Amino acid sequence: MAYHRYHKVDTRIVRIFNTYGPRMRLNDGRALPNFVYQALSGKPLTIYGDGKQTAQLLLCFRFDRGYLPFDDVR
């Protein structure tokens, strides 16, 4: 919001978490690529925590559907 206050322009904040997509590296250390890598290579699957937690994932080529509407807010 410092940019908004300093330049006195309309500003939007979008927080992006848990994205994934076809160009994702399987060795990047995140839960989803680790799970896929382990499953495809026949290794034991790592379950983080007690296995009961949930997460929302955002497929990166669908990202524009959620993000671009912020550009057109009046």
PDB file of N, CA, C and O in Angstrom:
ATOM      1  N   MET A   1       0.814  -1.196   0.000  1.00  0.00           N
ATOM      2  CA  MET A   1       0.000   0.000   0.000  1.00  0.00           C
ATOM      3  C   MET A   1       0.860   1.263   0.000  1.00  0.00           C
ATOM      4  O   MET A   1       0.341   2.356  -0.223  1.00  0.00           O
ATOM      5  N   ALA A   2       2.149   1.132   0.243  1.00  0.00           N
ATOM      6  CA  ALA A   2       3.038   2.296   0.201  1.00  0.00           C
ATOM      7  C   ALA A   2       3.028   2.915  -1.192  1.00  0.00           C
ATOM      8  O   ALA A   2       3.015   4.139  -1.318  1.00  0.00           O
ATOM      9  N   TYR A   3       3.034   2.095  -2.238  1.00  0.00           N
ATOM     10  CA  TYR A   3       2.991   2.598  -3.613  1.00  0.00           C
ATOM     11  C   TYR A   3       1.701   3.381  -3.840  1.00  0.00           C
ATOM     12  O   TYR A   3       1.716   4.443  -4.462  1.00  0.00           O
ATOM     13  N   HIS A   4       0.596   2.860  -3.341  1.00  0.00           N
ATOM     14  CA  HIS A   4      -0.704   3.519  -3.455  1.00  0.00           C
ATOM     15  C   HIS A   4      -0.678   4.888  -2.771  1.00  0.00           C
ATOM     16  O   HIS A   4      -1.113   5.888  -3.342  1.00  0.00           O
ATOM     17  N   ARG A   5      -0.166   4.915  -1.554  1.00  0.00           N
ATOM     18  CA  ARG A   5      -0.138   6.180  -0.807  1.00  0.00           C
ATOM     19  C   ARG A   5       0.827   7.191  -1.438  1.00  0.00           C
ATOM     20  O   ARG A   5       0.511   8.377  -1.533  1.00  0.00           O
ATOM     21  N   TYR A   6       1.980   6.729  -1.861  1.00  0.00           N
ATOM     22  CA  TYR A   6       2.993   7.635  -2.405  1.00  0.00           C
ATOM     23  C   TYR A   6       2.569   8.220  -3.750  1.00  0.00           C
ATOM     24  O   TYR A   6       2.690   9.423  -3.978  1.00  0.00           O
ATOM     25  N   HIS A   7       2.068   7.353  -4.645  1.00  0.00           N
ATOM     26  CA  HIS A   7       1.731   7.798  -6.006  1.00  0.00           C
ATOM     27  C   HIS A   7       0.267   8.191  -6.163  1.00  0.00           C
ATOM     28  O   HIS A   7      -0.126   8.718  -7.203  1.00  0.00           O
ATOM     29  N   LYS A   8      -0.552   7.935  -5.122  1.00  0.00           N
ATOM     30  CA  LYS A   8      -1.975   8.264  -5.150  1.00  0.00           C
ATOM     31  C   LYS A   8      -2.677   7.661  -6.368  1.00  0.00           C
ATOM     32  O   LYS A   8      -3.386   8.350  -7.101  1.00  0.00           O
ATOM     33  N   VAL A   9      -2.461   6.355  -6.566  1.00  0.00           N
ATOM     34  CA  VAL A   9      -3.090   5.637  -7.669  1.00  0.00           C
ATOM     35  C   VAL A   9      -3.942   4.497  -7.111  1.00  0.00           C
ATOM     36  O   VAL A   9      -3.699   4.008  -6.008  1.00  0.00           O
ATOM     37  N   ASP A  10      -4.948   4.081  -7.895  1.00  0.00           N
ATOM     38  CA  ASP A  10      -5.788   2.946  -7.535  1.00  0.00           C
ATOM     39  C   ASP A  10      -4.923   1.688  -7.532  1.00  0.00           C
ATOM     40  O   ASP A  10      -4.158   1.460  -8.469  1.00  0.00           O
ATOM     41  N   THR A  11      -5.037   0.885  -6.502  1.00  0.00           N
ATOM     42  CA  THR A  11      -4.159  -0.274  -6.329  1.00  0.00           C
ATOM     43  C   THR A  11      -4.965  -1.496  -5.916  1.00  0.00           C
ATOM     44  O   THR A  11      -5.949  -1.373  -5.187  1.00  0.00           O
ATOM     45  N   ARG A  12      -4.556  -2.673  -6.377  1.00  0.00           N
ATOM     46  CA  ARG A  12      -5.156  -3.948  -5.977  1.00  0.00           C
ATOM     47  C   ARG A  12      -4.052  -4.848  -5.436  1.00  0.00           C
ATOM     48  O   ARG A  12      -2.911  -4.790  -5.896  1.00  0.00           O
ATOM     49  N   ILE A  13      -4.393  -5.668  -4.470  1.00  0.00           N
ATOM     50  CA  ILE A  13      -3.454  -6.640  -3.921  1.00  0.00           C
ATOM     51  C   ILE A  13      -4.042  -8.031  -4.150  1.00  0.00           C
ATOM     52  O   ILE A  13      -5.178  -8.305  -3.764  1.00  0.00           O
ATOM     53  N   VAL A  14      -3.264  -8.897  -4.778  1.00  0.00           N
ATOM     54  CA  VAL A  14      -3.671 -10.275  -5.011  1.00  0.00           C
ATOM     55  C   VAL A  14      -2.589 -11.166  -4.431  1.00  0.00           C
ATOM     56  O   VAL A  14      -1.423 -11.055  -4.808  1.00  0.00           O
ATOM     57  N   ARG A  15      -2.963 -12.041  -3.523  1.00  0.00           N
ATOM     58  CA  ARG A  15      -2.009 -12.961  -2.908  1.00  0.00           C
ATOM     59  C   ARG A  15      -2.167 -14.331  -3.561  1.00  0.00           C
ATOM     60  O   ARG A  15      -3.253 -14.910  -3.549  1.00  0.00           O
ATOM     61  N   ILE A  16      -1.089 -14.837  -4.123  1.00  0.00           N
ATOM     62  CA  ILE A  16      -1.123 -16.070  -4.889  1.00  0.00           C
ATOM     63  C   ILE A  16      -0.363 -17.150  -4.129  1.00  0.00           C
ATOM     64  O   ILE A  16       0.810 -16.975  -3.799  1.00  0.00           O
ATOM     65  N   PHE A  17      -1.036 -18.270  -3.850  1.00  0.00           N
ATOM     66  CA  PHE A  17      -0.417 -19.374  -3.123  1.00  0.00           C
ATOM     67  C   PHE A  17      -0.737 -20.692  -3.825  1.00  0.00           C
ATOM     68  O   PHE A  17      -1.728 -20.796  -4.548  1.00  0.00           O
ATOM     69  N   ASN A  18       0.091 -21.670  -3.609  1.00  0.00           N
ATOM     70  CA  ASN A  18      -0.151 -23.055  -4.030  1.00  0.00           C
ATOM     71  C   ASN A  18      -0.500 -23.198  -5.500  1.00  0.00           C
ATOM     72  O   ASN A  18      -1.477 -23.861  -5.850  1.00  0.00           O
ATOM     73  N   THR A  19       0.294 -22.579  -6.360  1.00  0.00           N
ATOM     74  CA  THR A  19       0.089 -22.743  -7.792  1.00  0.00           C
ATOM     75  C   THR A  19       0.826 -23.988  -8.270  1.00  0.00           C
ATOM     76  O   THR A  19       1.832 -24.395  -7.689  1.00  0.00           O
ATOM     77  N   TYR A  20       0.312 -24.581  -9.331  1.00  0.00           N
ATOM     78  CA  TYR A  20       0.976 -25.721  -9.955  1.00  0.00           C
ATOM     79  C   TYR A  20       0.646 -25.714 -11.431  1.00  0.00           C
ATOM     80  O   TYR A  20      -0.300 -25.050 -11.855  1.00  0.00           O
ATOM     81  N   GLY A  21       1.417 -26.448 -12.220  1.00  0.00           N
ATOM     82  CA  GLY A  21       1.139 -26.498 -13.639  1.00  0.00           C
ATOM     83  C   GLY A  21       2.061 -27.441 -14.377  1.00  0.00           C
ATOM     84  O   GLY A  21       2.904 -28.107 -13.777  1.00  0.00           O
ATOM     85  N   PRO A  22       1.890 -27.492 -15.702  1.00  0.00           N
ATOM     86  CA  PRO A  22       2.595 -28.474 -16.512  1.00  0.00           C
ATOM     87  C   PRO A  22       4.116 -28.288 -16.552  1.00  0.00           C
ATOM     88  O   PRO A  22       4.831 -29.249 -16.835  1.00  0.00           O
ATOM     89  N   ARG A  23       4.619 -27.116 -16.285  1.00  0.00           N
ATOM     90  CA  ARG A  23       6.071 -26.889 -16.324  1.00  0.00           C
ATOM     91  C   ARG A  23       6.713 -26.942 -14.944  1.00  0.00           C
ATOM     92  O   ARG A  23       7.875 -26.569 -14.778  1.00  0.00           O
ATOM     93  N   MET A  24       5.966 -27.400 -13.972  1.00  0.00           N
ATOM     94  CA  MET A  24       6.458 -27.468 -12.601  1.00  0.00           C
ATOM     95  C   MET A  24       7.578 -28.506 -12.495  1.00  0.00           C
ATOM     96  O   MET A  24       7.463 -29.608 -13.032  1.00  0.00           O
ATOM     97  N   ARG A  25       8.644 -28.153 -11.812  1.00  0.00           N
ATOM     98  CA  ARG A  25       9.755 -29.085 -11.583  1.00  0.00           C
ATOM     99  C   ARG A  25       9.370 -30.070 -10.481  1.00  0.00           C
ATOM    100  O   ARG A  25       8.866 -29.666  -9.433  1.00  0.00           O
ATOM    101  N   LEU A  26       9.601 -31.326 -10.710  1.00  0.00           N
ATOM    102  CA  LEU A  26       9.236 -32.341  -9.724  1.00  0.00           C
ATOM    103  C   LEU A  26      10.128 -32.306  -8.491  1.00  0.00           C
ATOM    104  O   LEU A  26       9.790 -32.909  -7.473  1.00  0.00           O
ATOM    105  N   ASN A  27      11.256 -31.617  -8.562  1.00  0.00           N
ATOM    106  CA  ASN A  27      12.175 -31.583  -7.417  1.00  0.00           C
ATOM    107  C   ASN A  27      12.214 -30.210  -6.749  1.00  0.00           C
ATOM    108  O   ASN A  27      13.235 -29.837  -6.171  1.00  0.00           O
ATOM    109  N   ASP A  28      11.126 -29.459  -6.819  1.00  0.00           N
ATOM    110  CA  ASP A  28      11.162 -28.103  -6.250  1.00  0.00           C
ATOM    111  C   ASP A  28      10.876 -28.057  -4.748  1.00  0.00           C
ATOM    112  O   ASP A  28      10.946 -26.987  -4.142  1.00  0.00           O
ATOM    113  N   GLY A  29      10.556 -29.199  -4.140  1.00  0.00           N
ATOM    114  CA  GLY A  29      10.414 -29.263  -2.690  1.00  0.00           C
ATOM    115  C   GLY A  29       9.022 -29.027  -2.146  1.00  0.00           C
ATOM    116  O   GLY A  29       8.814 -29.132  -0.938  1.00  0.00           O
ATOM    117  N   ARG A  30       8.066 -28.714  -2.997  1.00  0.00           N
ATOM    118  CA  ARG A  30       6.706 -28.497  -2.512  1.00  0.00           C
ATOM    119  C   ARG A  30       5.939 -29.809  -2.451  1.00  0.00           C
ATOM    120  O   ARG A  30       6.334 -30.792  -3.079  1.00  0.00           O
ATOM    121  N   ALA A  31       4.851 -29.828  -1.701  1.00  0.00           N
ATOM    122  CA  ALA A  31       4.112 -31.060  -1.434  1.00  0.00           C
ATOM    123  C   ALA A  31       3.576 -31.726  -2.702  1.00  0.00           C
ATOM    124  O   ALA A  31       3.756 -32.931  -2.876  1.00  0.00           O
ATOM    125  N   LEU A  32       2.924 -30.974  -3.587  1.00  0.00           N
ATOM    126  CA  LEU A  32       2.321 -31.588  -4.768  1.00  0.00           C
ATOM    127  C   LEU A  32       3.355 -32.210  -5.699  1.00  0.00           C
ATOM    128  O   LEU A  32       3.193 -33.367  -6.086  1.00  0.00           O
ATOM    129  N   PRO A  33       4.423 -31.485  -6.079  1.00  0.00           N
ATOM    130  CA  PRO A  33       5.418 -32.127  -6.945  1.00  0.00           C
ATOM    131  C   PRO A  33       6.095 -33.325  -6.276  1.00  0.00           C
ATOM    132  O   PRO A  33       6.393 -34.317  -6.940  1.00  0.00           O
ATOM    133  N   ASN A  34       6.336 -33.239  -4.975  1.00  0.00           N
ATOM    134  CA  ASN A  34       6.919 -34.377  -4.260  1.00  0.00           C
ATOM    135  C   ASN A  34       6.001 -35.589  -4.345  1.00  0.00           C
ATOM    136  O   ASN A  34       6.461 -36.701  -4.603  1.00  0.00           O
ATOM    137  N   PHE A  35       4.720 -35.381  -4.132  1.00  0.00           N
ATOM    138  CA  PHE A  35       3.744 -36.466  -4.178  1.00  0.00           C
ATOM    139  C   PHE A  35       3.709 -37.101  -5.569  1.00  0.00           C
ATOM    140  O   PHE A  35       3.746 -38.325  -5.696  1.00  0.00           O
ATOM    141  N   VAL A  36       3.639 -36.270  -6.608  1.00  0.00           N
ATOM    142  CA  VAL A  36       3.586 -36.775  -7.983  1.00  0.00           C
ATOM    143  C   VAL A  36       4.874 -37.527  -8.316  1.00  0.00           C
ATOM    144  O   VAL A  36       4.829 -38.624  -8.872  1.00  0.00           O
ATOM    145  N   TYR A  37       6.010 -36.941  -7.977  1.00  0.00           N
ATOM    146  CA  TYR A  37       7.295 -37.589  -8.254  1.00  0.00           C
ATOM    147  C   TYR A  37       7.377 -38.951  -7.572  1.00  0.00           C
ATOM    148  O   TYR A  37       7.764 -39.939  -8.196  1.00  0.00           O
ATOM    149  N   GLN A  38       7.016 -39.003  -6.304  1.00  0.00           N
ATOM    150  CA  GLN A  38       7.085 -40.259  -5.568  1.00  0.00           C
ATOM    151  C   GLN A  38       6.126 -41.299  -6.161  1.00  0.00           C
ATOM    152  O   GLN A  38       6.478 -42.472  -6.283  1.00  0.00           O
ATOM    153  N   ALA A  39       4.923 -40.870  -6.525  1.00  0.00           N
ATOM    154  CA  ALA A  39       3.944 -41.792  -7.102  1.00  0.00           C
ATOM    155  C   ALA A  39       4.424 -42.344  -8.443  1.00  0.00           C
ATOM    156  O   ALA A  39       4.320 -43.544  -8.699  1.00  0.00           O
ATOM    157  N   LEU A  40       4.953 -41.460  -9.299  1.00  0.00           N
ATOM    158  CA  LEU A  40       5.400 -41.895 -10.622  1.00  0.00           C
ATOM    159  C   LEU A  40       6.643 -42.770 -10.575  1.00  0.00           C
ATOM    160  O   LEU A  40       6.849 -43.603 -11.457  1.00  0.00           O
ATOM    161  N   SER A  41       7.467 -42.589  -9.558  1.00  0.00           N
ATOM    162  CA  SER A  41       8.711 -43.358  -9.478  1.00  0.00           C
ATOM    163  C   SER A  41       8.591 -44.590  -8.581  1.00  0.00           C
ATOM    164  O   SER A  41       9.573 -45.299  -8.361  1.00  0.00           O
ATOM    165  N   GLY A  42       7.383 -44.844  -8.064  1.00  0.00           N
ATOM    166  CA  GLY A  42       7.163 -46.027  -7.251  1.00  0.00           C
ATOM    167  C   GLY A  42       7.753 -45.950  -5.851  1.00  0.00           C
ATOM    168  O   GLY A  42       7.916 -46.974  -5.186  1.00  0.00           O
ATOM    169  N   LYS A  43       8.073 -44.741  -5.401  1.00  0.00           N
ATOM    170  CA  LYS A  43       8.634 -44.560  -4.059  1.00  0.00           C
ATOM    171  C   LYS A  43       7.501 -44.428  -3.038  1.00  0.00           C
ATOM    172  O   LYS A  43       6.369 -44.117  -3.408  1.00  0.00           O
ATOM    173  N   PRO A  44       7.796 -44.662  -1.762  1.00  0.00           N
ATOM    174  CA  PRO A  44       6.772 -44.456  -0.727  1.00  0.00           C
ATOM    175  C   PRO A  44       6.322 -42.993  -0.709  1.00  0.00           C
ATOM    176  O   PRO A  44       7.143 -42.085  -0.838  1.00  0.00           O
ATOM    177  N   LEU A  45       5.023 -42.774  -0.550  1.00  0.00           N
ATOM    178  CA  LEU A  45       4.475 -41.410  -0.552  1.00  0.00           C
ATOM    179  C   LEU A  45       4.682 -40.757   0.807  1.00  0.00           C
ATOM    180  O   LEU A  45       4.433 -41.372   1.844  1.00  0.00           O
ATOM    181  N   THR A  46       5.138 -39.507   0.799  1.00  0.00           N
ATOM    182  CA  THR A  46       5.292 -38.730   2.020  1.00  0.00           C
ATOM    183  C   THR A  46       3.954 -38.101   2.372  1.00  0.00           C
ATOM    184  O   THR A  46       3.360 -37.403   1.550  1.00  0.00           O
ATOM    185  N   ILE A  47       3.482 -38.340   3.568  1.00  0.00           N
ATOM    186  CA  ILE A  47       2.258 -37.698   4.068  1.00  0.00           C
ATOM    187  C   ILE A  47       2.703 -36.684   5.119  1.00  0.00           C
ATOM    188  O   ILE A  47       3.301 -37.051   6.130  1.00  0.00           O
ATOM    189  N   TYR A  48       2.411 -35.425   4.878  1.00  0.00           N
ATOM    190  CA  TYR A  48       2.817 -34.354   5.793  1.00  0.00           C
ATOM    191  C   TYR A  48       1.787 -34.210   6.909  1.00  0.00           C
ATOM    192  O   TYR A  48       0.586 -34.307   6.659  1.00  0.00           O
ATOM    193  N   GLY A  49       2.240 -33.984   8.114  1.00  0.00           N
ATOM    194  CA  GLY A  49       1.338 -33.834   9.256  1.00  0.00           C
ATOM    195  C   GLY A  49       0.640 -35.153   9.539  1.00  0.00           C
ATOM    196  O   GLY A  49       1.232 -36.222   9.391  1.00  0.00           O
ATOM    197  N   ASP A  50      -0.633 -35.072   9.950  1.00  0.00           N
ATOM    198  CA  ASP A  50      -1.374 -36.295  10.265  1.00  0.00           C
ATOM    199  C   ASP A  50      -2.193 -36.789   9.073  1.00  0.00           C
ATOM    200  O   ASP A  50      -2.918 -37.779   9.181  1.00  0.00           O
ATOM    201  N   GLY A  51      -2.077 -36.103   7.944  1.00  0.00           N
ATOM    202  CA  GLY A  51      -2.800 -36.524   6.746  1.00  0.00           C
ATOM    203  C   GLY A  51      -4.223 -36.019   6.662  1.00  0.00           C
ATOM    204  O   GLY A  51      -4.924 -36.329   5.699  1.00  0.00           O
ATOM    205  N   LYS A  52      -4.671 -35.249   7.641  1.00  0.00           N
ATOM    206  CA  LYS A  52      -6.056 -34.766   7.658  1.00  0.00           C
ATOM    207  C   LYS A  52      -6.204 -33.333   7.131  1.00  0.00           C
ATOM    208  O   LYS A  52      -7.318 -32.888   6.853  1.00  0.00           O
ATOM    209  N   GLN A  53      -5.095 -32.616   6.994  1.00  0.00           N
ATOM    210  CA  GLN A  53      -5.188 -31.234   6.552  1.00  0.00           C
ATOM    211  C   GLN A  53      -5.537 -31.163   5.067  1.00  0.00           C
ATOM    212  O   GLN A  53      -5.312 -32.115   4.319  1.00  0.00           O
ATOM    213  N   THR A  54      -6.081 -30.040   4.659  1.00  0.00           N
ATOM    214  CA  THR A  54      -6.447 -29.831   3.262  1.00  0.00           C
ATOM    215  C   THR A  54      -5.755 -28.571   2.761  1.00  0.00           C
ATOM    216  O   THR A  54      -5.282 -27.751   3.547  1.00  0.00           O
ATOM    217  N   ALA A  55      -5.705 -28.433   1.447  1.00  0.00           N
ATOM    218  CA  ALA A  55      -5.128 -27.233   0.833  1.00  0.00           C
ATOM    219  C   ALA A  55      -5.861 -26.975  -0.471  1.00  0.00           C
ATOM    220  O   ALA A  55      -6.366 -27.900  -1.108  1.00  0.00           O
ATOM    221  N   GLN A  56      -5.912 -25.720  -0.857  1.00  0.00           N
ATOM    222  CA  GLN A  56      -6.471 -25.366  -2.149  1.00  0.00           C
ATOM    223  C   GLN A  56      -5.306 -25.122  -3.098  1.00  0.00           C
ATOM    224  O   GLN A  56      -4.332 -24.456  -2.746  1.00  0.00           O
ATOM    225  N   LEU A  57      -5.415 -25.664  -4.293  1.00  0.00           N
ATOM    226  CA  LEU A  57      -4.365 -25.534  -5.290  1.00  0.00           C
ATOM    227  C   LEU A  57      -4.908 -24.759  -6.480  1.00  0.00           C
ATOM    228  O   LEU A  57      -6.081 -24.888  -6.830  1.00  0.00           O
ATOM    229  N   LEU A  58      -4.052 -23.954  -7.101  1.00  0.00           N
ATOM    230  CA  LEU A  58      -4.451 -23.139  -8.244  1.00  0.00           C
ATOM    231  C   LEU A  58      -3.655 -23.569  -9.461  1.00  0.00           C
ATOM    232  O   LEU A  58      -2.436 -23.403  -9.501  1.00  0.00           O
ATOM    233  N   LEU A  59      -4.334 -24.117 -10.447  1.00  0.00           N
ATOM    234  CA  LEU A  59      -3.696 -24.521 -11.687  1.00  0.00           C
ATOM    235  C   LEU A  59      -3.271 -23.266 -12.433  1.00  0.00           C
ATOM    236  O   LEU A  59      -4.102 -22.398 -12.701  1.00  0.00           O
ATOM    237  N   CYS A  60      -1.986 -23.157 -12.773  1.00  0.00           N
ATOM    238  CA  CYS A  60      -1.444 -21.882 -13.249  1.00  0.00           C
ATOM    239  C   CYS A  60      -2.074 -21.385 -14.538  1.00  0.00           C
ATOM    240  O   CYS A  60      -2.190 -20.170 -14.702  1.00  0.00           O
ATOM    241  N   PHE A  61      -2.490 -22.246 -15.467  1.00  0.00           N
ATOM    242  CA  PHE A  61      -3.087 -21.684 -16.675  1.00  0.00           C
ATOM    243  C   PHE A  61      -4.541 -21.295 -16.474  1.00  0.00           C
ATOM    244  O   PHE A  61      -5.167 -20.801 -17.412  1.00  0.00           O
ATOM    245  N   ARG A  62      -5.097 -21.497 -15.301  1.00  0.00           N
ATOM    246  CA  ARG A  62      -6.422 -20.995 -14.933  1.00  0.00           C
ATOM    247  C   ARG A  62      -6.307 -19.723 -14.087  1.00  0.00           C
ATOM    248  O   ARG A  62      -7.312 -19.093 -13.756  1.00  0.00           O
ATOM    249  N   PHE A  63      -5.099 -19.367 -13.750  1.00  0.00           N
ATOM    250  CA  PHE A  63      -4.831 -18.221 -12.889  1.00  0.00           C
ATOM    251  C   PHE A  63      -5.455 -16.938 -13.436  1.00  0.00           C
ATOM    252  O   PHE A  63      -5.987 -16.131 -12.674  1.00  0.00           O
ATOM    253  N   ASP A  64      -5.389 -16.751 -14.748  1.00  0.00           N
ATOM    254  CA  ASP A  64      -5.900 -15.521 -15.347  1.00  0.00           C
ATOM    255  C   ASP A  64      -7.387 -15.320 -15.078  1.00  0.00           C
ATOM    256  O   ASP A  64      -7.841 -14.179 -14.983  1.00  0.00           O
ATOM    257  N   ARG A  65      -8.148 -16.390 -14.955  1.00  0.00           N
ATOM    258  CA  ARG A  65      -9.584 -16.256 -14.686  1.00  0.00           C
ATOM    259  C   ARG A  65      -9.855 -15.648 -13.312  1.00  0.00           C
ATOM    260  O   ARG A  65     -10.862 -14.967 -13.117  1.00  0.00           O
ATOM    261  N   GLY A  66      -8.971 -15.891 -12.378  1.00  0.00           N
ATOM    262  CA  GLY A  66      -9.148 -15.334 -11.044  1.00  0.00           C
ATOM    263  C   GLY A  66      -8.465 -13.994 -10.854  1.00  0.00           C
ATOM    264  O   GLY A  66      -8.900 -13.183 -10.037  1.00  0.00           O
ATOM    265  N   TYR A  67      -7.401 -13.757 -11.598  1.00  0.00           N
ATOM    266  CA  TYR A  67      -6.594 -12.555 -11.393  1.00  0.00           C
ATOM    267  C   TYR A  67      -7.031 -11.387 -12.260  1.00  0.00           C
ATOM    268  O   TYR A  67      -7.134 -10.263 -11.769  1.00  0.00           O
ATOM    269  N   LEU A  68      -7.289 -11.628 -13.536  1.00  0.00           N
ATOM    270  CA  LEU A  68      -7.596 -10.537 -14.455  1.00  0.00           C
ATOM    271  C   LEU A  68      -8.829  -9.721 -14.092  1.00  0.00           C
ATOM    272  O   LEU A  68      -8.853  -8.524 -14.381  1.00  0.00           O
ATOM    273  N   PRO A  69      -9.863 -10.307 -13.471  1.00  0.00           N
ATOM    274  CA  PRO A  69     -10.996  -9.465 -13.072  1.00  0.00           C
ATOM    275  C   PRO A  69     -10.600  -8.328 -12.114  1.00  0.00           C
ATOM    276  O   PRO A  69     -11.279  -7.301 -12.077  1.00  0.00           O
ATOM    277  N   PHE A  70      -9.518  -8.489 -11.341  1.00  0.00           N
ATOM    278  CA  PHE A  70      -9.077  -7.409 -10.474  1.00  0.00           C
ATOM    279  C   PHE A  70      -8.593  -6.203 -11.269  1.00  0.00           C
ATOM    280  O   PHE A  70      -8.620  -5.073 -10.781  1.00  0.00           O
ATOM    281  N   ASP A  71      -8.152  -6.451 -12.491  1.00  0.00           N
ATOM    282  CA  ASP A  71      -7.677  -5.368 -13.349  1.00  0.00           C
ATOM    283  C   ASP A  71      -8.821  -4.506 -13.853  1.00  0.00           C
ATOM    284  O   ASP A  71      -8.604  -3.365 -14.263  1.00  0.00           O
ATOM    285  N   ASP A  72     -10.035  -5.036 -13.828  1.00  0.00           N
ATOM    286  CA  ASP A  72     -11.177  -4.330 -14.403  1.00  0.00           C
ATOM    287  C   ASP A  72     -12.162  -3.831 -13.349  1.00  0.00           C
ATOM    288  O   ASP A  72     -13.269  -3.422 -13.697  1.00  0.00           O
ATOM    289  N   VAL A  73     -11.788  -3.855 -12.078  1.00  0.00           N
ATOM    290  CA  VAL A  73     -12.679  -3.399 -11.012  1.00  0.00           C
ATOM    291  C   VAL A  73     -12.775  -1.880 -11.041  1.00  0.00           C
ATOM    292  O   VAL A  73     -11.762  -1.185 -11.111  1.00  0.00           O
ATOM    293  N   ARG A  74     -13.957  -1.393 -10.989  1.00  0.00           N
ATOM    294  CA  ARG A  74     -14.161   0.076 -11.003  1.00  0.00           C
ATOM    295  C   ARG A  74     -14.748   0.523  -9.687  1.00  0.00           C
ATOM    296  O   ARG A  74     -14.994   1.713  -9.494  1.00  0.00           O
TER     297      ARG A  74
END
